[in-house]
Amino acid sequence: MNSSNVIYEYTQIKHKDLKSYIINMPKLHKYFKLDWNILKSRQYCGILNFEGEDFYLLPKISNKDEETNLDIFIYMLMYAYDVKLQNEQIASCKNESHNVLEVFIQLFAKKLFQELQYGIYKEYVTEQDNLTTLRGKYLINENLKYNFVKNKIYCEYDEFSMNNELNQFFLFAVKTLLSFAKDKRILTQCEIALDEVEYKSFDVNYIAIHFHRLNSRFKESFEFALLLLKKSIPLFAKDKKSFAFLFDMNELFEKFIGKMFQEIDPSTKLQNQKNFGNLQLKPDIITSNMIIDTKYKILKSRDDLATNDKYQMFVYGTNIGIKNTMLLYPKHVNKVKENLKLGEDDKMIGLKMRSVDLDFNGEYGEFVMEIKSRIGEYK
Protein backbone atom coordinates (compact mmCIF):
# COMPACT_ATOMS: atom_id res chain seq x y z
CA MET A 1 0.00 0.00 0.00
CA ASN A 2 1.35 3.39 -1.04
CA SER A 3 1.30 5.64 2.05
CA SER A 4 0.94 8.73 -0.15
CA ASN A 5 -2.46 7.36 -1.21
CA VAL A 6 -3.75 7.11 2.37
CA ILE A 7 -6.21 9.74 3.60
CA TYR A 8 -7.24 9.61 7.25
CA GLU A 9 -10.68 10.69 8.45
CA TYR A 10 -11.09 14.40 9.26
CA THR A 11 -7.84 15.34 7.47
CA GLN A 12 -7.08 17.75 4.64
CA ILE A 13 -7.00 16.51 1.02
CA LYS A 14 -3.65 17.73 -0.31
CA HIS A 15 -3.58 15.88 -3.64
CA LYS A 16 -4.46 18.76 -6.01
CA ASP A 17 -6.03 16.75 -8.85
CA LEU A 18 -8.03 14.60 -6.44
CA LYS A 19 -9.20 17.68 -4.55
CA SER A 20 -10.39 19.31 -7.78
CA TYR A 21 -12.12 16.09 -8.84
CA ILE A 22 -14.02 15.80 -5.53
CA ILE A 23 -15.09 19.44 -5.60
CA ASN A 24 -16.46 19.00 -9.14
CA MET A 25 -18.20 15.69 -8.39
CA PRO A 26 -21.57 16.32 -6.64
CA LYS A 27 -21.96 12.62 -5.74
CA LEU A 28 -18.95 12.94 -3.41
CA HIS A 29 -19.92 16.15 -1.60
CA LYS A 30 -21.59 14.37 1.36
CA TYR A 31 -18.34 12.48 2.08
CA PHE A 32 -16.10 15.56 2.29
CA LYS A 33 -16.27 19.05 3.75
CA LEU A 34 -15.15 22.16 1.88
CA ASP A 35 -14.39 25.17 4.07
CA TRP A 36 -12.63 28.26 2.64
CA ASN A 37 -10.96 26.22 -0.10
CA ILE A 38 -9.76 23.62 2.43
CA LEU A 39 -11.18 20.21 1.62
CA LYS A 40 -11.31 17.67 4.44
CA SER A 41 -12.51 14.10 4.68
CA ARG A 42 -15.43 13.30 6.93
CA GLN A 43 -16.12 10.05 8.85
CA TYR A 44 -16.48 7.92 5.69
CA CYS A 45 -13.85 5.26 5.09
CA GLY A 46 -13.08 2.85 2.28
CA ILE A 47 -11.77 3.15 -1.28
CA LEU A 48 -11.89 6.08 -3.70
CA ASN A 49 -10.66 5.21 -7.19
CA PHE A 50 -9.54 8.22 -9.24
CA GLU A 51 -8.16 7.81 -12.77
CA GLY A 52 -7.34 4.17 -12.10
CA GLU A 53 -5.53 4.91 -8.84
CA ASP A 54 -6.82 3.72 -5.46
CA PHE A 55 -6.94 6.10 -2.51
CA TYR A 56 -7.61 4.55 0.91
CA LEU A 57 -9.78 6.58 3.30
CA LEU A 58 -9.00 5.11 6.71
CA PRO A 59 -10.09 5.56 10.33
CA LYS A 60 -7.34 6.82 12.61
CA ILE A 61 -7.43 4.03 15.20
CA SER A 62 -3.77 3.10 15.59
CA ASN A 63 -0.65 5.26 15.76
CA LYS A 64 1.48 2.43 14.36
CA ASP A 65 1.17 2.55 10.55
CA GLU A 66 -1.26 2.60 7.63
CA GLU A 67 -1.39 -1.19 7.32
CA THR A 68 -2.51 -1.62 10.92
CA ASN A 69 -5.34 0.88 10.44
CA LEU A 70 -6.36 -0.81 7.20
CA ASP A 71 -6.31 -4.21 8.93
CA ILE A 72 -8.55 -2.95 11.75
CA PHE A 73 -10.97 -1.34 9.26
CA ILE A 74 -11.22 -4.59 7.25
CA TYR A 75 -11.64 -6.62 10.45
CA MET A 76 -14.49 -4.35 11.58
CA LEU A 77 -16.20 -4.77 8.20
CA MET A 78 -15.77 -8.55 8.30
CA TYR A 79 -17.20 -8.84 11.81
CA ALA A 80 -20.04 -6.32 11.48
CA TYR A 81 -21.29 -7.66 8.14
CA ASP A 82 -20.32 -11.30 8.68
CA VAL A 83 -17.94 -11.31 5.70
CA LYS A 84 -15.78 -14.44 5.68
CA LEU A 85 -12.37 -13.63 4.17
CA GLN A 86 -9.38 -15.94 4.19
CA ASN A 87 -5.96 -14.65 5.29
CA GLU A 88 -4.75 -14.45 1.68
CA GLN A 89 -7.84 -12.43 0.72
CA ILE A 90 -7.22 -9.99 3.57
CA ALA A 91 -3.60 -9.65 2.42
CA SER A 92 -4.68 -8.97 -1.15
CA CYS A 93 -6.81 -6.02 0.05
CA LYS A 94 -3.52 -4.25 0.79
CA ASN A 95 -1.82 -4.97 -2.55
CA GLU A 96 -1.64 -2.15 -5.05
CA SER A 97 -3.29 -4.34 -7.68
CA HIS A 98 -6.28 -5.11 -5.46
CA ASN A 99 -8.64 -3.26 -3.17
CA VAL A 100 -11.30 -3.99 -0.61
CA LEU A 101 -14.14 -3.70 -3.13
CA GLU A 102 -12.47 -6.09 -5.59
CA VAL A 103 -12.00 -8.77 -2.93
CA PHE A 104 -15.59 -8.37 -1.73
CA ILE A 105 -16.93 -8.59 -5.30
CA GLN A 106 -15.00 -11.79 -5.98
CA LEU A 107 -16.25 -13.30 -2.70
CA PHE A 108 -19.85 -12.48 -3.68
CA ALA A 109 -19.38 -13.81 -7.23
CA LYS A 110 -17.88 -17.12 -6.08
CA LYS A 111 -20.62 -17.68 -3.51
CA LEU A 112 -23.43 -16.86 -5.95
CA PHE A 113 -21.96 -18.98 -8.77
CA GLN A 114 -21.56 -21.90 -6.38
CA GLU A 115 -25.26 -21.72 -5.47
CA LEU A 116 -26.30 -21.34 -9.12
CA GLN A 117 -24.33 -24.48 -9.94
CA TYR A 118 -26.30 -26.39 -7.28
CA GLY A 119 -29.45 -25.26 -9.06
CA ILE A 120 -31.04 -22.01 -10.19
CA TYR A 121 -33.98 -21.04 -8.01
CA LYS A 122 -37.35 -21.34 -9.72
CA GLU A 123 -40.84 -20.46 -8.59
CA TYR A 124 -44.28 -20.25 -10.10
CA VAL A 125 -44.76 -16.92 -11.87
CA THR A 126 -48.09 -15.76 -13.29
CA GLU A 127 -47.85 -15.17 -17.06
CA GLN A 128 -50.28 -13.84 -19.68
CA ASP A 129 -49.87 -14.78 -23.32
CA ASN A 130 -51.69 -15.36 -26.62
CA LEU A 131 -51.58 -19.13 -27.27
CA THR A 132 -52.90 -21.56 -29.86
CA THR A 133 -54.37 -23.82 -27.15
CA LEU A 134 -56.04 -23.09 -23.83
CA ARG A 135 -53.71 -23.06 -20.84
CA GLY A 136 -54.74 -22.00 -17.36
CA LYS A 137 -57.42 -19.30 -17.17
CA TYR A 138 -59.33 -17.99 -20.21
CA LEU A 139 -59.29 -14.15 -20.18
CA ILE A 140 -62.57 -12.96 -21.74
CA ASN A 141 -61.82 -9.22 -22.03
CA GLU A 142 -58.35 -9.75 -23.50
CA ASN A 143 -59.72 -12.23 -26.06
CA LEU A 144 -62.39 -9.77 -27.17
CA LYS A 145 -59.72 -7.09 -27.46
CA TYR A 146 -56.90 -9.02 -29.19
CA ASN A 147 -58.46 -12.13 -30.78
CA PHE A 148 -61.68 -11.00 -32.46
CA VAL A 149 -60.49 -12.32 -35.83
CA LYS A 150 -57.46 -14.38 -34.70
CA ASN A 151 -57.36 -18.12 -34.13
CA LYS A 152 -55.70 -17.76 -30.71
CA ILE A 153 -56.63 -17.86 -27.04
CA TYR A 154 -55.47 -15.23 -24.54
CA CYS A 155 -54.65 -17.09 -21.29
CA GLU A 156 -53.31 -16.49 -17.80
CA TYR A 157 -51.28 -19.36 -16.36
CA ASP A 158 -48.59 -20.20 -13.82
CA GLU A 159 -45.13 -20.96 -15.18
CA PHE A 160 -42.41 -22.67 -13.09
CA SER A 161 -39.70 -20.21 -14.06
CA MET A 162 -36.28 -18.84 -13.19
CA ASN A 163 -37.57 -15.41 -14.25
CA ASN A 164 -38.54 -14.37 -10.72
CA GLU A 165 -37.72 -11.32 -8.59
CA LEU A 166 -34.80 -12.92 -6.72
CA ASN A 167 -32.99 -13.91 -9.93
CA GLN A 168 -33.84 -10.56 -11.54
CA PHE A 169 -32.16 -8.85 -8.59
CA PHE A 170 -29.08 -11.09 -8.89
CA LEU A 171 -28.82 -10.27 -12.60
CA PHE A 172 -29.09 -6.56 -11.78
CA ALA A 173 -26.38 -6.92 -9.11
CA VAL A 174 -24.06 -8.90 -11.41
CA LYS A 175 -24.39 -6.40 -14.28
CA THR A 176 -23.82 -3.45 -11.92
CA LEU A 177 -20.76 -4.99 -10.26
CA LEU A 178 -19.25 -5.91 -13.64
CA SER A 179 -18.59 -2.19 -14.15
CA PHE A 180 -16.51 -2.09 -10.92
CA ALA A 181 -14.69 -5.43 -11.08
CA LYS A 182 -11.18 -5.86 -12.42
CA ASP A 183 -11.55 -9.64 -12.73
CA LYS A 184 -14.88 -10.19 -14.50
CA ARG A 185 -14.66 -13.94 -15.15
CA ILE A 186 -16.87 -15.34 -12.38
CA LEU A 187 -19.40 -12.50 -12.63
CA THR A 188 -19.69 -13.21 -16.35
CA GLN A 189 -20.32 -16.90 -15.58
CA CYS A 190 -23.13 -15.84 -13.23
CA GLU A 191 -24.57 -13.62 -15.96
CA ILE A 192 -24.55 -16.52 -18.45
CA ALA A 193 -26.25 -18.82 -15.92
CA LEU A 194 -29.06 -16.23 -15.61
CA ASP A 195 -29.47 -15.76 -19.39
CA GLU A 196 -33.20 -16.62 -19.32
CA VAL A 197 -33.89 -13.99 -16.65
CA GLU A 198 -35.37 -10.64 -17.64
CA TYR A 199 -33.18 -7.67 -16.72
CA LYS A 200 -34.80 -5.13 -14.41
CA SER A 201 -33.42 -2.21 -12.43
CA PHE A 202 -33.86 -2.11 -8.64
CA ASP A 203 -33.76 0.53 -5.92
CA VAL A 204 -31.57 -1.24 -3.36
CA ASN A 205 -32.99 0.87 -0.52
CA TYR A 206 -36.48 -0.55 -0.95
CA ILE A 207 -36.16 -4.11 -2.24
CA ALA A 208 -37.53 -6.85 0.02
CA ILE A 209 -37.29 -10.55 -0.83
CA HIS A 210 -39.18 -13.17 1.16
CA PHE A 211 -36.88 -16.07 2.02
CA HIS A 212 -38.20 -19.50 2.84
CA ARG A 213 -37.13 -23.14 2.84
CA LEU A 214 -36.74 -23.33 -0.95
CA ASN A 215 -34.60 -20.22 -1.49
CA SER A 216 -32.90 -19.70 1.89
CA ARG A 217 -29.51 -20.85 0.53
CA PHE A 218 -29.43 -17.63 -1.56
CA LYS A 219 -29.99 -15.30 1.42
CA GLU A 220 -26.29 -14.77 2.17
CA SER A 221 -25.60 -13.84 -1.48
CA PHE A 222 -28.60 -11.48 -1.46
CA GLU A 223 -27.45 -9.65 1.68
CA PHE A 224 -23.88 -9.47 0.38
CA ALA A 225 -25.10 -8.00 -2.92
CA LEU A 226 -27.11 -5.36 -1.05
CA LEU A 227 -24.04 -4.40 0.97
CA LEU A 228 -21.93 -4.00 -2.18
CA LEU A 229 -24.56 -2.06 -4.12
CA LYS A 230 -25.43 0.30 -1.26
CA LYS A 231 -21.81 1.22 -0.57
CA SER A 232 -20.57 1.41 -4.19
CA ILE A 233 -20.84 4.78 -5.91
CA PRO A 234 -20.27 4.96 -9.69
CA LEU A 235 -18.58 8.20 -10.72
CA PHE A 236 -18.43 9.45 -14.29
CA ALA A 237 -16.72 12.70 -15.29
CA LYS A 238 -15.05 13.79 -18.54
CA ASP A 239 -15.41 10.26 -19.97
CA LYS A 240 -13.25 8.87 -17.16
CA LYS A 241 -14.78 6.10 -15.09
CA SER A 242 -14.09 6.03 -11.35
CA PHE A 243 -15.84 4.70 -8.27
CA ALA A 244 -16.03 4.95 -4.50
CA PHE A 245 -16.75 2.23 -1.94
CA LEU A 246 -17.35 4.04 1.33
CA PHE A 247 -18.75 3.21 4.77
CA ASP A 248 -20.07 5.65 7.34
CA MET A 249 -17.97 4.94 10.45
CA ASN A 250 -20.92 5.95 12.67
CA GLU A 251 -22.92 3.10 11.16
CA LEU A 252 -20.01 0.64 11.11
CA PHE A 253 -19.01 1.35 14.72
CA GLU A 254 -22.61 0.93 15.92
CA LYS A 255 -23.06 -2.35 14.02
CA PHE A 256 -19.68 -3.68 15.16
CA ILE A 257 -20.23 -2.86 18.85
CA GLY A 258 -23.84 -4.04 18.79
CA LYS A 259 -22.88 -7.46 17.47
CA MET A 260 -20.13 -7.72 20.12
CA PHE A 261 -22.61 -7.07 22.94
CA GLN A 262 -25.11 -9.49 21.40
CA GLU A 263 -22.55 -12.29 21.44
CA ILE A 264 -21.51 -11.46 25.02
CA ASP A 265 -25.13 -11.21 26.23
CA PRO A 266 -27.62 -13.09 23.95
CA SER A 267 -30.56 -11.21 25.49
CA THR A 268 -29.22 -7.96 23.97
CA LYS A 269 -31.59 -6.14 21.62
CA LEU A 270 -30.30 -3.91 18.78
CA GLN A 271 -32.16 -0.88 17.39
CA ASN A 272 -35.28 -1.96 19.30
CA GLN A 273 -37.93 0.71 18.74
CA LYS A 274 -40.21 1.51 21.67
CA ASN A 275 -43.24 3.81 21.47
CA PHE A 276 -44.39 6.03 24.34
CA GLY A 277 -47.42 7.88 23.00
CA ASN A 278 -46.12 10.12 20.23
CA LEU A 279 -42.55 9.58 21.43
CA GLN A 280 -40.57 6.96 19.49
CA LEU A 281 -37.31 5.77 21.05
CA LYS A 282 -34.76 3.56 19.30
CA PRO A 283 -31.61 3.02 21.40
CA ASP A 284 -28.63 1.41 19.67
CA ILE A 285 -28.22 -1.38 22.25
CA ILE A 286 -30.31 -2.61 25.18
CA THR A 287 -28.68 -5.31 27.29
CA SER A 288 -30.24 -7.08 30.27
CA ASN A 289 -29.21 -4.22 32.58
CA MET A 290 -28.08 -1.24 30.49
CA ILE A 291 -28.97 1.09 27.61
CA ILE A 292 -25.97 1.83 25.38
CA ASP A 293 -25.61 4.34 22.58
CA THR A 294 -22.51 4.33 20.39
CA LYS A 295 -21.02 7.66 19.34
CA TYR A 296 -18.30 7.74 16.73
CA LYS A 297 -16.78 11.01 17.93
CA ILE A 298 -13.38 12.28 19.00
CA LEU A 299 -13.77 12.73 22.75
CA LYS A 300 -11.17 13.66 25.37
CA SER A 301 -13.20 14.17 28.56
CA ARG A 302 -16.68 14.91 29.90
CA ASP A 303 -16.18 18.52 28.76
CA ASP A 304 -16.71 17.30 25.19
CA LEU A 305 -20.03 15.64 26.04
CA ALA A 306 -22.82 17.14 23.93
CA THR A 307 -25.86 18.39 25.84
CA ASN A 308 -28.17 16.66 23.37
CA ASP A 309 -26.49 13.33 24.13
CA LYS A 310 -27.16 13.79 27.86
CA TYR A 311 -30.83 14.58 27.20
CA GLN A 312 -31.08 11.58 24.87
CA MET A 313 -29.80 9.13 27.49
CA PHE A 314 -31.99 10.67 30.21
CA VAL A 315 -35.09 10.23 28.01
CA TYR A 316 -34.08 6.64 27.23
CA GLY A 317 -33.54 5.76 30.88
CA THR A 318 -36.67 7.37 32.32
CA ASN A 319 -39.06 6.01 29.65
CA ILE A 320 -37.64 2.53 29.12
CA GLY A 321 -37.12 2.07 32.86
CA ILE A 322 -33.44 1.11 32.89
CA LYS A 323 -31.48 3.37 35.21
CA ASN A 324 -28.03 2.46 33.89
CA THR A 325 -27.00 4.04 30.59
CA MET A 326 -23.72 4.35 28.72
CA LEU A 327 -22.28 6.36 25.87
CA LEU A 328 -19.56 4.34 24.19
CA TYR A 329 -16.92 6.01 22.02
CA PRO A 330 -13.89 4.74 20.14
CA LYS A 331 -10.60 5.63 21.79
CA HIS A 332 -9.01 8.17 19.47
CA VAL A 333 -6.67 10.11 21.78
CA ASN A 334 -7.39 9.54 25.44
CA LYS A 335 -9.22 6.74 27.19
CA VAL A 336 -12.45 8.20 28.55
CA LYS A 337 -13.90 6.96 31.84
CA GLU A 338 -16.48 9.23 33.47
CA ASN A 339 -19.52 8.56 35.67
CA LEU A 340 -22.35 11.08 35.69
CA LYS A 341 -25.79 11.38 37.26
CA LEU A 342 -28.69 12.81 35.27
CA GLY A 343 -31.79 14.12 37.05
CA GLU A 344 -32.47 13.63 40.75
CA ASP A 345 -34.28 11.51 43.32
CA ASP A 346 -36.35 8.65 41.85
CA LYS A 347 -35.80 9.97 38.31
CA MET A 348 -32.03 9.88 38.55
CA ILE A 349 -30.30 8.10 35.66
CA GLY A 350 -26.71 6.91 35.84
CA LEU A 351 -24.64 7.72 32.76
CA LYS A 352 -21.26 6.15 32.06
CA MET A 353 -18.92 7.57 29.45
CA ARG A 354 -16.52 4.96 28.17
CA SER A 355 -14.17 4.53 25.21
CA VAL A 356 -13.07 1.25 23.69
CA ASP A 357 -9.57 0.82 22.31
CA LEU A 358 -9.83 -0.87 18.88
CA ASP A 359 -6.08 -0.83 18.28
CA PHE A 360 -4.71 -4.33 17.73
CA ASN A 361 -1.93 -5.84 15.64
CA GLY A 362 -2.62 -9.46 14.76
CA GLU A 363 -4.86 -11.91 12.91
CA TYR A 364 -8.63 -11.46 12.53
CA GLY A 365 -9.61 -14.18 15.05
CA GLU A 366 -7.24 -12.76 17.67
CA PHE A 367 -8.62 -9.25 17.03
CA VAL A 368 -12.22 -10.37 17.62
CA MET A 369 -11.34 -12.18 20.85
CA GLU A 370 -9.31 -9.25 22.19
CA ILE A 371 -11.90 -6.54 21.41
CA LYS A 372 -14.67 -8.74 22.80
CA SER A 373 -12.75 -9.03 26.09
CA ARG A 374 -12.34 -5.23 26.20
CA ILE A 375 -16.04 -4.71 25.47
CA GLY A 376 -16.92 -7.30 28.12
CA GLU A 377 -15.56 -5.02 30.83
CA TYR A 378 -18.44 -2.59 30.18
CA LYS A 379 -21.37 -5.02 30.30
KOLVEXPA-685642 format. One record per residue (C-alpha): z, y, x. Coordinates in nm, 3 decimals, m for minus. Each point is the difference from the previous one (the first is absolute). Layout:
// KOLVEXPA-685642
        pz        py        px
         Z         Y         X
...
//
This chain:
// KOLVEXPA-685642
        pz        py        px
     0.000     0.000     0.000
    m0.104     0.339     0.135
     0.309     0.225    m0.005
    m0.220     0.309    m0.036
    m0.106    m0.137    m0.340
     0.358    m0.025    m0.129
     0.123     0.263    m0.246
     0.365    m0.013    m0.103
     0.120     0.108    m0.344
     0.081     0.371    m0.041
    m0.179     0.094     0.325
    m0.283     0.241     0.076
    m0.362    m0.124     0.008
    m0.133     0.122     0.335
    m0.333    m0.185     0.007
    m0.237     0.288    m0.088
    m0.284    m0.201    m0.157
     0.241    m0.215    m0.200
     0.189     0.308    m0.117
    m0.323     0.163    m0.119
    m0.106    m0.322    m0.173
     0.331    m0.029    m0.190
    m0.007     0.364    m0.107
    m0.354    m0.044    m0.137
     0.075    m0.331    m0.174
     0.175     0.063    m0.337
     0.090    m0.370    m0.039
     0.233     0.032     0.301
     0.181     0.321    m0.097
     0.296    m0.178    m0.167
     0.072    m0.189     0.325
     0.021     0.308     0.224
     0.146     0.349    m0.017
    m0.187     0.311     0.112
     0.219     0.301     0.076
    m0.143     0.309     0.176
    m0.274    m0.204     0.167
     0.253    m0.260     0.120
    m0.081    m0.341    m0.142
     0.282    m0.254    m0.013
     0.024    m0.357    m0.120
     0.225    m0.080    m0.292
     0.192    m0.325    m0.069
    m0.316    m0.213    m0.036
    m0.060    m0.266     0.263
    m0.281    m0.241     0.077
    m0.356     0.030     0.131
    m0.242     0.293    m0.012
    m0.349    m0.087     0.123
    m0.205     0.301     0.112
    m0.353    m0.041     0.138
     0.067    m0.364     0.082
     0.326     0.074     0.181
     0.338    m0.119    m0.129
     0.295     0.238    m0.012
     0.342    m0.155    m0.067
     0.239     0.203    m0.217
     0.341    m0.147     0.078
     0.362     0.045    m0.109
     0.228     0.126     0.275
     0.259    m0.279    m0.009
     0.039    m0.093     0.366
     0.017     0.216     0.312
    m0.140    m0.283     0.213
    m0.381     0.012    m0.031
    m0.292     0.005    m0.243
    m0.031    m0.379    m0.013
     0.360    m0.043    m0.112
    m0.048     0.250    m0.283
    m0.324    m0.169    m0.102
     0.173    m0.340     0.005
     0.282     0.126    m0.224
    m0.249     0.161    m0.242
    m0.201    m0.325    m0.025
     0.320    m0.203    m0.042
     0.113     0.227    m0.285
    m0.338    m0.042    m0.171
     0.010    m0.378     0.043
     0.351    m0.029    m0.143
    m0.033     0.252    m0.284
    m0.334    m0.134    m0.125
     0.054    m0.364     0.097
    m0.298    m0.001     0.238
    m0.002    m0.313     0.216
    m0.151     0.081     0.341
     0.002    m0.231     0.299
     0.110     0.129     0.342
    m0.361     0.020     0.121
    m0.096     0.202    m0.309
     0.285     0.244     0.062
    m0.115     0.034     0.362
    m0.357     0.068    m0.108
     0.120     0.295    m0.213
     0.074     0.177     0.329
    m0.334    m0.072     0.170
    m0.250     0.282     0.018
    m0.263    m0.219    m0.165
     0.222    m0.077    m0.299
     0.229     0.185    m0.236
     0.256    m0.073    m0.266
    m0.252     0.029    m0.284
    m0.246    m0.239     0.167
     0.266    m0.268     0.047
     0.120     0.040    m0.359
    m0.357    m0.022    m0.134
    m0.068    m0.320     0.193
     0.328    m0.151    m0.125
    m0.098     0.082    m0.360
    m0.355    m0.133     0.047
     0.115    m0.331     0.150
     0.257    m0.056    m0.274
    m0.244     0.082    m0.281
    m0.282    m0.212     0.147
     0.239    m0.292     0.040
     0.091     0.018    m0.370
    m0.365     0.038    m0.104
    m0.082    m0.314     0.197
     0.266    m0.191    m0.197
    m0.178     0.113    m0.315
    m0.113     0.325    m0.159
     0.218     0.097    m0.294
    m0.171    m0.030    m0.337
     0.113     0.088    m0.349
    m0.151     0.021    m0.344
    m0.177     0.333    m0.048
    m0.142     0.116    m0.333
    m0.377     0.059     0.024
    m0.262     0.133    m0.243
    m0.364    m0.094     0.041
    m0.330    m0.058    m0.182
    m0.065    m0.377     0.011
    m0.259    m0.243    m0.132
     0.271    m0.226    m0.147
     0.332     0.073    m0.167
     0.299     0.003     0.233
     0.348     0.106    m0.103
     0.019     0.270    m0.268
    m0.304     0.131    m0.191
     0.003     0.384     0.004
    m0.156     0.119    m0.328
    m0.029     0.374     0.075
    m0.147    m0.053     0.347
    m0.256    m0.248    m0.137
    m0.111     0.246    m0.267
    m0.029     0.268     0.267
    m0.173    m0.193     0.282
    m0.159    m0.311    m0.156
    m0.168     0.113    m0.322
    m0.337    m0.132     0.119
     0.113    m0.206     0.303
     0.057    m0.374     0.010
     0.342     0.036     0.166
     0.367    m0.010    m0.093
     0.250     0.263     0.116
     0.325    m0.186     0.082
     0.349     0.060     0.134
     0.144    m0.287     0.203
     0.254    m0.084     0.269
    m0.136    m0.076     0.346
     0.209    m0.171     0.272
    m0.097     0.246     0.271
     0.087     0.137     0.342
    m0.106     0.343    m0.129
     0.353     0.104    m0.097
     0.213     0.305     0.082
     0.187    m0.160     0.292
    m0.321    m0.099     0.181
    m0.161     0.335    m0.085
     0.295     0.171     0.168
    m0.030    m0.224     0.308
    m0.371     0.082     0.026
     0.082     0.371    m0.027
     0.267    m0.036     0.271
    m0.230    m0.198     0.232
    m0.287     0.250    m0.033
     0.236     0.295     0.057
     0.166    m0.154     0.306
    m0.338    m0.092     0.151
    m0.051     0.372     0.066
     0.323     0.010     0.208
    m0.016    m0.334     0.182
    m0.134    m0.043     0.351
    m0.031    m0.378    m0.037
    m0.177    m0.055    m0.333
    m0.065    m0.375     0.022
     0.277    m0.140    m0.221
    m0.025     0.284    m0.253
    m0.372    m0.071    m0.029
     0.077    m0.369    m0.063
     0.235     0.106    m0.281
    m0.273     0.222    m0.144
    m0.249    m0.290     0.002
     0.253    m0.230    m0.170
     0.031     0.259    m0.281
    m0.378     0.047    m0.041
     0.007    m0.086    m0.373
     0.267     0.263    m0.069
    m0.099     0.335    m0.148
     0.092     0.297     0.219
     0.231     0.254    m0.162
     0.198     0.292     0.138
     0.379     0.010    m0.044
     0.272     0.264     0.010
     0.256    m0.177     0.219
     0.284     0.211    m0.142
    m0.043    m0.142    m0.349
    m0.129    m0.356     0.032
     0.226    m0.274    m0.137
    m0.085    m0.370     0.024
     0.199    m0.262    m0.189
     0.086    m0.290     0.230
     0.082    m0.343    m0.132
     0.000    m0.364     0.107
    m0.379    m0.019     0.039
    m0.054     0.311     0.214
     0.338     0.052     0.170
    m0.136    m0.115     0.339
    m0.209     0.322     0.008
     0.298     0.233    m0.056
     0.075     0.053     0.370
    m0.365     0.093     0.069
     0.002     0.236    m0.300
     0.314     0.183     0.115
    m0.130     0.018     0.357
    m0.330     0.147    m0.122
     0.187     0.264    m0.201
     0.202     0.096     0.307
    m0.315     0.040     0.211
    m0.194     0.194    m0.263
     0.286     0.236    m0.087
     0.069     0.092     0.362
    m0.362     0.019     0.124
    m0.172     0.337    m0.027
    m0.378     0.018     0.057
    m0.103     0.324     0.169
    m0.357     0.125     0.015
    m0.100     0.325     0.171
    m0.325     0.109     0.167
    m0.143    m0.353    m0.036
     0.281    m0.139     0.216
     0.207    m0.277    m0.153
     0.374    m0.007     0.069
     0.308    m0.133    m0.175
     0.377     0.025    m0.019
     0.256    m0.272    m0.072
     0.327     0.181    m0.060
     0.344    m0.083    m0.140
     0.257     0.244    m0.132
     0.311    m0.071     0.210
     0.222     0.101    m0.295
    m0.151    m0.285    m0.200
    m0.005    m0.246     0.291
     0.361     0.071     0.100
     0.120    m0.042    m0.360
    m0.190    m0.328    m0.045
     0.114    m0.133     0.338
     0.369     0.082    m0.055
    m0.006    m0.118    m0.361
    m0.132    m0.342     0.096
     0.265    m0.026     0.275
     0.282     0.065    m0.248
    m0.154    m0.242    m0.250
     0.004    m0.280     0.256
     0.358     0.083     0.104
     0.121     0.025    m0.362
    m0.228    m0.188    m0.249
     0.154     0.188    m0.294
    m0.152     0.325     0.134
    m0.235     0.182    m0.237
    m0.284     0.223     0.129
    m0.139     0.303    m0.186
     0.191    m0.108    m0.312
    m0.056     0.267    m0.265
     0.293     0.080    m0.228
    m0.020     0.230    m0.303
     0.287     0.222    m0.115
    m0.134     0.185    m0.303
    m0.277     0.224     0.130
     0.120    m0.054     0.357
    m0.194    m0.262     0.198
     0.156    m0.119     0.326
    m0.175    m0.221     0.255
     0.210    m0.054     0.315
    m0.173    m0.161     0.298
     0.258    m0.279     0.041
     0.293    m0.123    m0.209
     0.211    m0.270     0.163
     0.298    m0.177    m0.156
     0.231     0.286     0.103
    m0.209     0.298     0.113
    m0.288     0.233    m0.089
    m0.223     0.074     0.300
    m0.280     0.251     0.036
    m0.219    m0.001     0.310
    m0.105     0.333     0.149
    m0.261     0.008     0.272
     0.120     0.327     0.152
     0.107     0.127     0.340
     0.375     0.045    m0.039
     0.262     0.093     0.260
     0.319     0.051    m0.203
     0.134     0.074    m0.348
    m0.114     0.361     0.050
    m0.357    m0.122    m0.053
     0.085    m0.166    m0.332
    m0.211     0.150    m0.279
     0.191     0.125    m0.304
    m0.247    m0.173    m0.231
     0.076    m0.333     0.168
     0.373     0.046    m0.067
    m0.066     0.079    m0.367
    m0.233    m0.300    m0.025
     0.262    m0.245     0.128
     0.272     0.154    m0.219
    m0.220    m0.044    m0.310
    m0.078    m0.359     0.101
     0.365    m0.088     0.054
     0.144     0.161    m0.313
    m0.267    m0.136    m0.239
    m0.053    m0.348     0.142
     0.374    m0.046     0.052
     0.003    m0.096     0.368
     0.232     0.226     0.196
    m0.132    m0.091     0.345
    m0.330     0.158     0.103
    m0.187     0.031     0.328
    m0.285     0.201     0.144
    m0.168    m0.202     0.272
    m0.217     0.167     0.264
    m0.188    m0.127     0.303
     0.165     0.089     0.329
    m0.232     0.254     0.159
     0.231     0.194     0.234
     0.366    m0.057    m0.072
     0.175    m0.280    m0.183
     0.136     0.146    m0.323
     0.329    m0.124    m0.145
     0.163     0.227    m0.258
     0.220    m0.067    m0.304
     0.002     0.252    m0.283
     0.157     0.030    m0.344
    m0.199     0.143    m0.290
     0.178     0.131    m0.310
     0.370    m0.049    m0.068
     0.257    m0.212    m0.181
    m0.147    m0.286    m0.207
    m0.354     0.132     0.055
     0.024    m0.009     0.377
    m0.289    m0.178     0.173
     0.018    m0.119     0.359
    m0.308     0.081     0.207
    m0.070    m0.157     0.338
    m0.261     0.142     0.234
    m0.128    m0.261     0.240
    m0.296    m0.043     0.235
    m0.152    m0.328     0.110
    m0.138    m0.043     0.350
    m0.343    m0.169    m0.026
    m0.060     0.004     0.375
    m0.055    m0.350     0.137
    m0.209    m0.151     0.278
    m0.088    m0.362    m0.069
    m0.185    m0.245    m0.224
    m0.038     0.045    m0.377
     0.252    m0.272    m0.098
     0.262     0.142     0.237
    m0.064     0.351    m0.138
     0.059    m0.112    m0.360
     0.323    m0.181     0.088
     0.134     0.293     0.203
    m0.078     0.271    m0.259
     0.139    m0.220    m0.277
     0.329    m0.029     0.192
     0.011     0.380     0.041
    m0.073     0.052    m0.370
     0.265    m0.259    m0.088
     0.271     0.228     0.136
    m0.065     0.243    m0.288
     0.012    m0.243    m0.293
//
